């Protein structure tokens, strides 16, 4: 006699989904439609995180490098990086070198696309290009804040 199962077993308390798992990817419960959702914070609300915005204005390579490292750690390990990522990394240096030539926005554009995809955020390459080229500090701050919301959602969980 064969058994018929009505449902898959569910996770028990304390289980971790990794790699690529993660916390709440829509921590502010933004409405989602067929195209995705909006960013949790607007592009022009960057001054709400004044420290990151100032750093992105004067040293965008550092904020870019940290955003990239935080994203990659969340994506590969499923949990936030314990220290938030290094201040100066290879990504930071590459961005800095290309920024001297006026091409740092290309790195930002690519990373923004990855972040949008992770959080199912509306948009496309053209918007990523424009925000990276003309609104660098606001764009980097917006990405940082989106990553921070997922990282904060891990607050009560233990690993």
N, C-alpha and C positions, 0 to 999 in steps of 0.2 A: 504494500500500500504506500503510495507517495503522499507527501505532505504538500499542502498548498499554502503558500505564504501570501498574506495580503499587503505587507509593507516591508520595506527595507529596515534593518535595525538602525536606530538613531544613535547619535553620539551621546556619550554620558558626560556628566559634569566633570570638568577638568581636562577634557580632551583638547588637543591643539591641532588645528588644520595647518600644516606647513609642508613643503614650501609654497610660497605664493598665497597662503591663506590670508590672514590679516584680520584686522579689527573691523569696526564699522566704517564702511566706505561711503556712507551717506549719513554722517553723524548728525547733521542738522535736519534730516528727513526732508530734503528738497524733493518736490514733486518730479516724478520720472515719467516721461512719455516714450513713444516709439523711437525718438531720436536721442534719448538720454535725458540728462538733467542739466541745470545751470550750475555754475561754480558756486560754492558755499559762500564765498565772499566776492563782491564785485571787484573789477579791475581797479577802479578809482577809490576803493576803500583801503588802499595800502597804508595810509597813515594811521590806521587802527593798530598796526604793528610797527610803530615808529622805528624801533631798533633795527628790524630786518630791512625796512624801507631805506633807512640811512645807509646801512651796510651795502644794500643793492645799488644805491646811488653812487657811492664812492669806490666800492670794491665788489662789483658784480660777479667777478670770477669766484669769490669765496662763497657767496650765496648760491651761485649756480652749482659749484662743486658739492656743497652740503646737500642741496636739493637732490642732485643726481645720486649721491651716496645713500641718502635716506630712502629714496624711491627704490633703488636697487636692493637694499637690505630688506625692505618690506616685501618686495616682489620675490626675492629668492628665499628668505628665511621665514616670512610670514609674521614676523614680530619687529618692533622698532629696534633700531640700533641703540645699544645701551648708553652711548655717549653722544648720540646725535650726529656722529660722523666727524671726520677730521676737518680742521680749519683749512689746511692747505694740502691738496692732493694732486694727483696727475690730471684729473678733470679740471681742477681749478687752474693749474698751470697752462693746460691746453687752451682753455677759454681765455686766459689772460694774454697769451701769445697771439691768438687769433683776433682778440679785441684790439690789439695795437694796430692790426691791419684793417680794422673795421668789420671783421667777420665773426665776432663772438656771438652775434645773434643767431647764427646757424646752429650752434650747439644748443642754445636755449630753445629754439624752435623744435628741435628733435625731442628734447626732454619734455617739453610741454605736451607734445603729442602722446608720449608715453604716459604722462600723468593723466591726461584727459581720458585715455583708453582705460586705465586702471579704475577710474572713478565713474566711468560711463557719462562723461560730460560732453555736452553738445559742442560742436565746432569742427574746424577742419584746418588744413594746412595754411590757407590764406590768412585766417584769423591768427594762427600761431605766428606766422611770418610778421604780420603787422604789429602785433603786441610785442614780440621780441625785438623788432627793429626800432619802434618808436616809443615804447612804454617799458623799457627794460626794468627799472626798479619796481614798478607796479606789477608787472608780469611775474618777476621772480618772487615777490612778496606773496602774490596770490597763490602760486604753486606751493610755497612754503607753508602757508596757512592751511591749504587743503591736506597736505601731508601731515601736518600737526594734528588735525582733527582725527585722523585715523590713529595716529600714535597715542593720543589722549584716550581713545576708546579702549585701550588696553589697561587703563588705570586699575581696575578691580581684579584683573586676572593675574594669576601667578604662573611663572614658567620655570 
